[in-house]
Structures are given as structure tokens and as C-alpha cells.
Amino acid sequence: MAEEAPVKLIQIGPKGGEKKDGFNLVTERVVAVNPEAKQVEVELLAYDGKTVVLEVAEEALEDLKKLKVGDGATIRVVEEGGKRVAKSFRIRAKDPNAAKADAMLLDLKDPHWLNRKYAAEVLGELKDQRAVMPLVNALTDEVGDVRQRAYDSLIKLGGVSVSSLVPLLVSEEDEIRQSATEIIRKIGKPAVEPLATALTDADDRLKTRIMKVLDRMGYKPKAKSEAAVELPRLT
């Protein structure tokens, strides 16, 4: 009796790409787990966040039940009968700092102000970029201590905060406008390039505010022409 040909593993690649043997599908995030239907849905960040649904082999069902939404996993995939079938799963341990940041992002919306205050402070220490917009929003929190922690944390996050703060430079609220200005100034040099980039699409009012902030920081944008602005240089 002739030996059966080995089961071929598939590679999920660009459209039209060749399938190759020996593929482990590495996913950043499990989207859905359905043991009853013997299926798992995973998000592939390398493919613009698209998701794929895989059939799960009988021998992998126990491992499937251990998966949780949000887990990262390495999945052994084979092609059987024209379907992509998951044969085994290996859960990747999540970065403890990322897990802590997830919890703090939730706590930043907590009804109790002490939890929001603590979350705003910790997010600055973790320097997780996902915290930028939630912390910018926290600058309008009803509790002053929460606003102060958000202020301090945005400074710690540095240059990545600037583009989200720029619109606040023309806020109708004096306190918000002043906070955004001070945070950007305290971020210092890392804020210069994002500010210069923001000048490109800014309306006249916002452009005036950005130029004023740059001037206070000691940077003087030099015009290449009347229509173009060079990156600010320290004078």
C-alpha cells in the first residue's frame, strides 16, 4: 500500500501568493471562540486588522476552550478538504504592562474619582500610547485631582501626545486651552515636529496659536516660501 502524502500546511499570505509547507499562524488577538461550532476567529494585525475564521480539529477542542477573547496565540494550521483547520493552539503570555494598561484604561472611566485618579497616574508611568486620547479627555474631568494626574501623565507620554492636544489650543475653555499649552511646552523638543506638522492643515486661528507656542518654546519656523513652512529650528 502506498504511503499517504503528508498533510500540507498552508501559509496565509497576500492574494495570489503561493502556499508553502510548514506554517504556524501567529495572531495578535483572538476575536471570538465558539467550541460548539468548533470555530475560532482571530485578528491578523499584519493584514490591516482583518479577521479569519478557522475550523478547529476535534483534538484541539480542549485547547480551544482555554482561549479567551483578547489572547494572543500561535495556531498550527493545516489544509483539509479545502478548509483551513486549526490543529493546536499555544497561548502567548500577555505583556504584564499591557494587561495593566488595559485595566487602567477601563478604570479611567470608573464612576469613583479615586479610581480615575489612580488610573490617570499609572497610565503615564506605563507610557502606553493608547492612553493619549483617554488622558486628553480626562483633562475635562469634573474632579481637579483627576485633571492634574492626566496633565502630568500626558507630559510623561511626551511627543505622542502633541497631535491630540493641538486642537485644544483653540478651545473656548480658558483652563483647557492653558493646560494644553503648558503640557506641550513642558514636553519640550519632542513636541516641535508634531507642532510643525500640524501647521500644514491648521486654519488661521489655530496656526496663530501654534506659532505662539513655538515662539514661547524658543523655536522660530522659517518659511521656505509663502506657501510652505520649514520645520522649526532652535534659535
Backbone bond lengths (Angstrom), bond angles and torsions (degrees), N, CA, C in turn:
res aa  C-N    CA-C-N  psi(-1)  N-CA   C-N-CA  omega(-1)  CA-C   N-CA-C  phi
1 M - - - 1.475 - - 1.526 109.72 -
2 A 1.298 116.33 129.64 1.466 120.05 -178.22 1.519 110.63 -68.68
3 E 1.331 115.84 143.63 1.463 120.62 178.78 1.517 109.49 -68.46
4 E 1.349 114.58 141.68 1.469 119.08 177.45 1.516 109.79 -70.95
5 A 1.310 115.58 142.15 1.463 119.53 177.38 1.522 109.18 -66.08
6 P 1.337 118.60 140.50 1.467 120.41 179.97 1.520 111.18 -62.29
7 V 1.348 114.98 146.18 1.463 119.91 178.17 1.521 108.78 -64.32
8 K 1.316 116.60 132.21 1.460 120.69 -178.57 1.524 110.92 -86.75
9 L 1.299 114.96 135.00 1.463 120.67 175.20 1.514 107.60 -87.24
10 I 1.328 116.09 150.28 1.458 118.94 -177.64 1.518 111.48 -112.13
11 Q 1.285 115.10 153.83 1.458 121.69 175.60 1.516 108.20 -113.54
12 I 1.325 115.85 127.92 1.456 118.96 175.77 1.521 106.77 -86.21
13 G 1.285 116.00 109.29 1.453 120.05 -175.90 1.508 110.97 -130.27
14 P 1.330 118.16 -169.79 1.464 121.36 179.02 1.517 110.26 -60.64
15 K 1.320 117.16 156.01 1.469 121.42 179.12 1.521 109.50 -55.26
16 G 1.324 114.45 134.86 1.461 118.58 178.46 1.511 113.59 84.03
17 G 1.354 116.55 -7.23 1.463 119.60 -179.80 1.516 111.06 -71.38
18 E 1.323 116.07 153.99 1.456 119.91 -179.60 1.523 110.69 -75.59
19 K 1.338 115.40 148.04 1.456 120.58 174.34 1.526 108.01 -84.53
20 K 1.310 115.60 137.67 1.461 119.84 -178.24 1.525 109.35 -123.10
21 D 1.321 115.32 156.23 1.457 120.02 178.13 1.526 110.05 -75.97
22 G 1.325 115.29 154.56 1.458 120.20 172.20 1.501 114.85 76.00
23 F 1.338 117.27 69.13 1.468 118.68 -176.68 1.521 112.52 -126.31
24 N 1.296 115.62 126.78 1.453 122.60 169.02 1.519 107.24 -105.44
25 L 1.306 117.39 122.47 1.458 121.45 178.38 1.528 108.52 -83.74
26 V 1.335 115.66 116.38 1.460 120.62 179.49 1.517 108.23 -101.52
27 T 1.315 116.74 119.14 1.459 120.86 -179.00 1.520 109.56 -114.82
28 E 1.308 116.13 143.67 1.461 120.64 177.54 1.522 111.75 -80.65
29 R 1.334 116.44 -26.99 1.467 117.75 -173.54 1.520 111.32 -151.97
30 V 1.323 115.26 131.94 1.452 121.05 171.92 1.532 107.56 -84.30
31 V 1.324 117.14 127.48 1.462 122.30 -176.41 1.524 111.76 -92.63
32 A 1.342 116.80 -41.49 1.469 120.92 -178.00 1.518 109.58 -153.23
33 V 1.337 114.96 144.86 1.465 121.95 178.59 1.520 107.74 -125.83
34 N 1.333 116.95 126.24 1.463 120.80 -178.79 1.533 110.27 -134.76
35 P 1.353 117.06 84.12 1.470 120.35 -178.21 1.525 112.65 -60.60
36 E 1.357 116.95 -34.92 1.464 119.97 -178.21 1.528 111.33 -62.70
37 A 1.342 115.43 -41.91 1.461 119.69 179.69 1.530 112.24 -87.88
38 K 1.357 115.65 -2.85 1.470 121.74 -177.97 1.528 110.71 56.80
39 Q 1.343 114.78 50.66 1.458 120.29 -179.53 1.527 110.48 -138.12
40 V 1.315 115.31 153.93 1.454 122.10 173.14 1.528 107.91 -138.87
41 E 1.317 116.21 139.63 1.475 121.06 177.12 1.521 107.96 -113.46
42 V 1.320 115.92 131.06 1.461 120.49 -177.83 1.519 110.12 -129.86
43 E 1.323 114.12 150.93 1.467 121.02 178.89 1.518 109.27 -99.36
44 L 1.314 116.21 132.80 1.454 122.16 179.29 1.525 109.12 -107.90
45 L 1.315 116.84 99.30 1.462 120.28 -176.02 1.527 111.29 -64.52
46 A 1.317 116.56 -29.27 1.468 119.51 179.07 1.520 111.63 -69.39
47 Y 1.335 116.88 -13.24 1.466 121.91 179.51 1.526 110.17 -114.74
48 D 1.334 115.23 46.45 1.467 121.83 176.19 1.527 112.74 58.54
49 G 1.333 116.18 34.01 1.456 119.66 175.60 1.516 114.52 74.10
50 K 1.346 118.48 11.85 1.461 120.16 178.83 1.519 109.75 -67.92
51 T 1.321 116.60 154.75 1.453 119.82 178.40 1.520 110.14 -113.59
52 V 1.339 114.99 152.82 1.462 120.92 175.01 1.520 108.09 -129.33
53 V 1.325 115.93 146.65 1.460 121.99 176.83 1.522 107.69 -105.93
54 L 1.324 115.09 129.37 1.458 120.60 179.94 1.518 110.24 -116.11
55 E 1.333 115.86 140.29 1.457 120.59 168.93 1.532 107.29 -72.29
56 V 1.322 116.69 149.78 1.462 120.67 -178.66 1.519 109.66 -117.46
57 A 1.334 115.76 128.25 1.455 121.20 -179.37 1.531 110.33 -67.66
58 E 1.318 116.20 153.08 1.465 122.59 -178.48 1.524 111.74 -53.74
59 E 1.336 116.12 -41.89 1.466 119.70 -176.24 1.522 113.31 -70.71
60 A 1.341 117.23 -11.63 1.463 120.61 -179.18 1.531 112.83 -103.69
61 L 1.326 118.06 2.81 1.471 120.61 -175.28 1.525 112.83 -64.13
62 E 1.328 117.34 -37.83 1.467 119.57 179.19 1.524 111.01 -64.03
63 D 1.336 115.96 -39.91 1.463 119.80 176.55 1.526 110.73 -67.34
64 L 1.330 116.24 -36.21 1.460 120.53 179.25 1.531 110.80 -59.64
65 K 1.332 116.30 -39.71 1.462 120.91 -177.93 1.529 112.26 -66.05
66 K 1.329 116.74 -19.46 1.470 120.57 179.27 1.529 112.13 -83.78
67 L 1.333 116.08 -16.45 1.465 119.91 179.76 1.520 110.81 -73.04
68 K 1.323 115.77 143.96 1.460 121.74 174.77 1.525 108.44 -124.09
69 V 1.313 115.12 151.80 1.463 119.79 176.10 1.524 108.71 -58.32
70 G 1.319 116.65 131.27 1.457 121.40 -178.43 1.516 113.25 101.64
71 D 1.357 117.33 -18.35 1.457 120.45 178.37 1.523 111.01 -64.80
72 G 1.314 115.31 150.92 1.446 120.44 166.70 1.525 106.83 -94.79
73 A 1.323 118.58 147.55 1.453 120.02 -178.27 1.520 110.99 -152.09
74 T 1.318 114.58 149.69 1.454 120.97 169.75 1.523 106.34 -105.15
75 I 1.328 116.50 125.24 1.465 121.75 -172.17 1.533 109.51 -118.93
76 R 1.331 115.22 129.34 1.463 119.65 175.47 1.525 107.43 -86.23
77 V 1.324 115.97 121.26 1.463 121.17 -173.41 1.525 110.34 -117.56
78 V 1.349 115.97 136.03 1.456 120.27 174.60 1.524 108.64 -127.12
79 E 1.315 115.41 161.73 1.458 120.45 178.00 1.524 108.19 -105.40
80 E 1.335 114.89 119.46 1.463 120.08 -179.98 1.522 109.18 -134.78
81 G 1.308 116.46 121.51 1.457 120.52 178.13 1.512 113.61 58.81
82 G 1.318 116.28 34.33 1.462 120.51 179.00 1.513 114.19 80.32
83 K 1.346 117.37 3.90 1.473 120.60 178.96 1.517 110.32 -112.63
84 R 1.312 115.39 153.06 1.458 121.11 173.87 1.523 107.24 -92.57
85 V 1.326 115.64 119.37 1.454 120.72 -173.49 1.519 110.27 -119.12
86 A 1.343 115.65 129.29 1.459 121.24 177.23 1.521 108.65 -81.11
87 K 1.338 116.27 122.26 1.452 121.39 -177.28 1.529 113.00 -98.16
88 S 1.324 116.34 -25.15 1.471 119.66 178.20 1.522 108.96 -162.05
89 F 1.333 114.80 158.75 1.467 121.55 -179.83 1.523 109.07 -128.50
90 R 1.307 115.16 142.41 1.462 120.13 170.20 1.524 106.91 -128.60
91 I 1.323 116.21 113.23 1.464 120.93 -177.82 1.521 108.74 -76.63
92 R 1.319 115.76 131.30 1.458 120.44 176.98 1.519 109.57 -92.43
93 A 1.307 115.22 132.33 1.467 119.88 179.30 1.518 109.66 -61.29
94 K 1.318 116.18 136.88 1.458 120.78 -179.40 1.521 109.65 -82.11
95 D 1.312 115.80 142.62 1.458 121.27 175.68 1.527 108.53 -55.08
96 P 1.341 118.23 122.21 1.471 119.62 -177.56 1.525 113.19 -58.73
97 N 1.334 116.95 -32.47 1.461 119.38 178.06 1.526 111.23 -69.06
98 A 1.345 116.00 -37.40 1.470 119.61 177.89 1.520 109.95 -66.23
99 A 1.336 116.13 -39.57 1.468 120.19 178.43 1.528 110.59 -64.22
100 K 1.325 115.99 -39.96 1.467 119.99 179.67 1.534 110.05 -67.74
101 A 1.334 115.73 -39.78 1.465 119.39 178.23 1.522 110.89 -62.90
102 D 1.341 116.83 -39.60 1.468 120.21 176.67 1.524 110.75 -55.74
103 A 1.345 115.17 -45.62 1.467 120.28 -178.49 1.528 111.05 -66.18
104 M 1.333 116.45 -40.01 1.464 119.86 -178.36 1.536 111.56 -70.06
105 L 1.320 117.04 -33.43 1.470 120.23 177.29 1.526 110.56 -64.32
106 L 1.319 115.96 -34.45 1.468 120.09 175.49 1.526 110.46 -70.40
107 D 1.341 115.45 -43.78 1.471 119.96 -177.88 1.524 112.62 -66.42
108 L 1.326 116.46 -22.82 1.461 119.43 179.18 1.529 110.98 -66.47
109 K 1.338 116.87 -14.80 1.467 121.49 177.08 1.525 111.62 -106.15
110 D 1.334 115.90 6.99 1.466 120.16 -176.04 1.529 111.10 -66.16
111 P 1.335 118.15 145.24 1.468 120.54 179.06 1.527 113.11 -63.93
112 H 1.341 117.28 -28.24 1.469 119.56 -177.88 1.526 109.91 -85.53
113 W 1.324 115.52 124.76 1.457 119.86 -173.52 1.527 113.33 -63.98
114 L 1.341 117.71 -29.27 1.468 119.48 179.58 1.522 111.32 -65.26
115 N 1.341 116.39 -36.81 1.465 119.88 176.58 1.525 110.94 -67.50
116 R 1.333 116.30 -39.06 1.469 119.64 178.38 1.528 110.37 -66.13
117 K 1.307 115.98 -40.27 1.468 121.08 179.89 1.536 110.34 -61.92
118 Y 1.319 116.16 -47.88 1.460 121.01 -179.22 1.532 110.05 -63.13
119 A 1.334 115.95 -43.76 1.464 120.53 -179.01 1.527 111.21 -61.56
120 A 1.315 116.67 -43.71 1.469 120.86 -179.45 1.528 110.67 -61.83
121 E 1.319 116.11 -37.64 1.466 120.34 -179.84 1.528 111.26 -69.93
122 V 1.321 117.07 -47.08 1.464 121.63 -177.02 1.527 111.78 -65.75
123 L 1.322 117.42 -36.55 1.462 120.40 -179.48 1.528 111.54 -62.00
124 G 1.306 116.79 -31.91 1.460 119.80 175.97 1.518 111.70 -69.60
125 E 1.335 116.24 -36.72 1.465 120.38 179.34 1.530 111.33 -70.25
126 L 1.341 116.00 -35.21 1.462 120.38 -178.63 1.526 112.43 -76.21
127 K 1.342 115.54 -23.04 1.474 121.37 179.64 1.533 112.50 55.88
128 D 1.324 115.88 39.94 1.458 121.17 176.83 1.528 108.21 -85.17
129 Q 1.336 117.02 121.00 1.464 121.04 -173.94 1.527 113.09 -63.96
130 R 1.329 117.08 -21.43 1.465 119.84 178.75 1.524 111.29 -64.86
131 A 1.338 115.98 -16.99 1.468 120.48 -175.73 1.525 112.69 -81.29
132 V 1.326 117.91 -11.12 1.467 119.44 -172.38 1.527 112.47 -55.45
133 M 1.330 117.44 -58.86 1.462 119.58 -175.43 1.528 112.41 -65.83
134 P 1.358 119.18 -42.07 1.470 118.71 175.34 1.530 112.54 -58.46
135 L 1.327 117.75 -36.81 1.467 120.45 178.91 1.526 111.13 -72.55
136 V 1.325 116.66 -36.97 1.471 119.57 175.23 1.530 109.14 -60.72
137 N 1.325 116.46 -43.16 1.469 120.09 177.82 1.528 111.46 -63.19
138 A 1.334 115.74 -33.14 1.467 120.08 -179.09 1.528 112.70 -70.59
139 L 1.321 117.33 -11.48 1.469 120.04 175.47 1.524 111.45 -66.60
140 T 1.329 116.46 -13.52 1.467 120.19 177.21 1.528 111.52 -108.19
141 D 1.337 116.77 14.04 1.471 120.48 178.73 1.528 109.71 -58.55
142 E 1.338 115.64 148.93 1.463 120.06 -178.57 1.523 113.32 -70.21
143 V 1.334 116.65 -16.78 1.466 121.21 -177.70 1.528 109.66 -103.99
144 G 1.312 115.20 126.75 1.460 120.87 -177.09 1.523 113.94 -59.50
145 D 1.340 117.54 -39.13 1.465 120.63 -179.35 1.522 111.58 -63.91
146 V 1.316 117.42 -35.09 1.465 121.19 177.70 1.529 109.21 -68.73
147 R 1.318 116.34 -43.51 1.471 120.51 178.69 1.524 110.33 -59.74
148 Q 1.341 116.76 -41.33 1.461 120.71 -178.34 1.519 111.79 -66.14
149 R 1.337 116.80 -41.00 1.475 119.84 178.80 1.525 110.64 -66.71
150 A 1.322 117.02 -38.26 1.462 120.42 177.56 1.534 110.09 -63.92
151 Y 1.305 115.98 -42.67 1.471 123.12 177.30 1.531 110.14 -56.09
152 D 1.339 115.82 -51.68 1.465 120.67 -178.52 1.528 111.96 -63.20
153 S 1.332 116.20 -39.55 1.464 120.17 -176.78 1.521 111.80 -70.52
154 L 1.309 117.46 -35.33 1.467 119.81 177.77 1.529 110.69 -64.51
155 I 1.313 116.72 -34.57 1.469 120.32 175.76 1.530 109.47 -65.12
156 K 1.336 116.57 -42.10 1.467 120.65 179.38 1.532 111.71 -64.27
157 L 1.316 116.34 -36.23 1.462 119.98 179.28 1.527 111.49 -68.11
158 G 1.329 116.59 -27.31 1.456 120.63 171.82 1.514 116.09 77.67
159 G 1.335 115.83 -141.92 1.457 122.26 -171.20 1.519 115.12 -56.74
160 V 1.350 117.84 -29.41 1.470 119.51 -178.67 1.527 112.01 -66.62
161 S 1.342 116.59 -17.27 1.466 120.24 -179.52 1.524 113.20 -80.78
162 V 1.319 116.38 -21.78 1.464 120.70 -165.52 1.527 114.07 -62.60
163 S 1.332 117.94 -47.10 1.464 119.33 -176.21 1.529 112.01 -61.68
164 S 1.341 117.06 -29.60 1.468 120.17 177.87 1.523 111.98 -80.10
165 L 1.322 116.50 -20.54 1.473 121.00 179.52 1.526 112.45 -87.14
166 V 1.321 116.53 -26.77 1.468 120.78 -175.00 1.528 113.22 -52.60
167 P 1.343 120.26 -45.73 1.469 119.12 -179.64 1.522 113.50 -59.19
168 L 1.334 116.93 -25.31 1.467 120.23 -179.13 1.526 112.51 -74.78
169 L 1.322 116.86 -11.40 1.463 119.97 179.45 1.524 111.81 -66.50
170 V 1.337 117.00 -16.90 1.472 120.21 177.60 1.530 110.37 -117.29
171 S 1.327 116.00 23.37 1.471 120.13 177.95 1.524 110.44 -62.67
172 E 1.321 115.77 147.35 1.468 120.74 176.62 1.518 111.27 -74.72
173 E 1.346 116.64 -17.23 1.464 121.52 179.38 1.524 109.63 -87.83
174 D 1.324 116.44 119.23 1.472 120.46 -177.71 1.528 112.22 -57.02
175 E 1.330 116.47 -43.63 1.466 120.19 -175.96 1.524 111.00 -64.67
176 I 1.333 116.34 -41.42 1.464 120.44 179.94 1.528 110.00 -66.46
177 R 1.305 115.95 -45.36 1.468 120.69 -179.81 1.532 110.46 -60.92
178 Q 1.320 116.06 -42.75 1.463 120.26 -179.46 1.531 110.93 -67.92
179 S 1.334 116.75 -40.89 1.467 120.17 179.69 1.519 110.95 -61.75
180 A 1.336 116.73 -46.23 1.465 120.76 -179.67 1.526 110.74 -60.98
181 T 1.323 116.24 -42.68 1.468 120.86 179.37 1.525 111.06 -61.83
182 E 1.325 116.47 -46.23 1.463 120.61 -177.88 1.524 111.92 -66.70
183 I 1.323 116.60 -40.44 1.464 119.79 179.69 1.528 110.10 -61.32
184 I 1.331 116.19 -46.96 1.470 120.44 -179.24 1.523 110.36 -61.95
185 R 1.312 116.68 -43.75 1.468 120.00 179.93 1.530 111.21 -62.84
186 K 1.334 116.59 -38.43 1.467 120.06 -179.51 1.522 112.36 -74.48
187 I 1.315 117.41 -25.32 1.463 120.32 173.90 1.521 109.37 -65.37
188 G 1.329 115.39 -35.86 1.458 120.46 173.18 1.518 115.08 76.38
189 K 1.308 116.64 -138.26 1.470 122.36 -172.11 1.531 113.86 -52.84
190 P 1.363 120.11 -41.57 1.467 119.01 179.52 1.530 113.84 -61.33
191 A 1.350 116.73 -14.32 1.465 119.96 -179.71 1.526 112.60 -84.65
192 V 1.327 117.32 -14.71 1.468 120.43 -171.02 1.522 112.62 -65.13
193 E 1.325 116.82 -49.31 1.469 118.99 -177.26 1.530 112.28 -63.79
194 P 1.360 119.18 -45.59 1.468 118.29 176.59 1.528 113.14 -60.20
195 L 1.335 116.80 -35.40 1.463 120.07 177.73 1.528 110.67 -66.72
196 A 1.322 115.87 -42.83 1.466 119.77 179.43 1.526 110.78 -63.64
197 T 1.335 115.99 -38.38 1.469 120.48 177.71 1.524 110.37 -64.48
198 A 1.331 116.37 -39.99 1.464 120.97 -179.19 1.521 112.17 -65.03
199 L 1.318 117.12 -26.22 1.467 120.61 179.43 1.527 112.05 -61.15
200 T 1.336 116.13 -30.03 1.466 121.43 -175.36 1.521 112.65 -58.07
201 D 1.331 116.08 -44.08 1.467 119.81 -175.48 1.529 113.81 -107.68
202 A 1.329 116.59 4.98 1.463 119.78 -176.40 1.530 111.40 -74.00
203 D 1.350 115.22 145.49 1.463 118.42 172.58 1.529 107.88 -77.76
204 D 1.307 116.39 175.29 1.467 119.98 -173.50 1.523 112.53 -58.63
205 R 1.340 116.25 -40.86 1.466 120.14 -177.86 1.523 110.89 -64.63
206 L 1.323 116.36 -47.43 1.465 119.81 -179.53 1.520 110.88 -68.44
207 K 1.325 116.32 -37.48 1.462 119.75 178.93 1.529 110.79 -59.93
208 T 1.323 116.04 -41.03 1.466 120.27 178.64 1.516 111.13 -61.58
209 R 1.341 116.04 -42.23 1.466 120.27 -179.94 1.532 110.69 -66.14
210 I 1.333 117.27 -43.06 1.461 120.40 -179.81 1.523 110.64 -62.25
211 M 1.336 116.00 -43.99 1.465 120.72 179.61 1.525 111.26 -61.93
212 K 1.345 115.63 -37.03 1.463 120.02 179.41 1.530 110.65 -66.57
213 V 1.348 116.45 -40.79 1.463 120.27 178.65 1.526 109.99 -65.18
214 L 1.319 116.47 -44.74 1.466 120.02 178.55 1.523 111.59 -60.76
215 D 1.330 115.36 -39.70 1.458 120.07 179.80 1.531 110.88 -63.52
216 R 1.332 116.22 -42.64 1.467 120.07 178.94 1.526 111.78 -65.57
217 M 1.347 115.69 -27.60 1.461 120.12 178.98 1.526 111.91 -82.91
218 G 1.337 116.50 -7.55 1.456 120.30 178.86 1.509 114.55 91.52
219 Y 1.353 116.33 17.77 1.459 120.50 179.32 1.522 109.79 -110.51
220 K 1.331 115.42 134.50 1.467 120.71 -178.76 1.520 109.91 -118.24
221 P 1.333 117.99 104.96 1.475 118.44 176.67 1.530 110.60 -63.35
222 K 1.330 115.51 135.90 1.465 120.84 177.86 1.505 109.60 -108.30
223 A 1.292 116.91 127.97 1.470 120.45 -179.02 1.519 110.08 -77.84
224 K 1.359 115.92 129.50 1.464 120.16 172.46 1.522 108.84 -73.57
225 S 1.327 114.20 -37.64 1.460 121.48 176.21 1.511 105.10 -152.98
226 E 1.290 117.93 -176.69 1.465 119.75 179.98 1.515 112.02 -66.60
227 A 1.354 116.32 -24.32 1.458 119.41 -175.65 1.510 113.54 -101.73
228 A 1.337 117.74 -6.38 1.464 118.68 -176.07 1.515 110.01 -129.21
229 V 1.313 114.99 149.93 1.463 120.39 -179.16 1.515 109.34 -124.85
230 E 1.322 115.28 130.25 1.454 121.16 178.31 1.519 109.25 -79.77
231 L 1.309 117.42 157.10 1.458 119.77 175.67 1.518 109.29 -57.19
232 P 1.324 118.11 138.95 1.448 120.32 -179.44 1.516 111.91 -59.40
233 R 1.307 116.01 146.57 1.459 121.54 178.28 1.513 109.75 -121.64
234 L 1.313 115.18 144.95 1.460 119.69 179.34 1.522 108.89 -70.15
235 T 1.349 115.13 129.73 1.476 118.24 179.92 1.501 109.98 -103.39
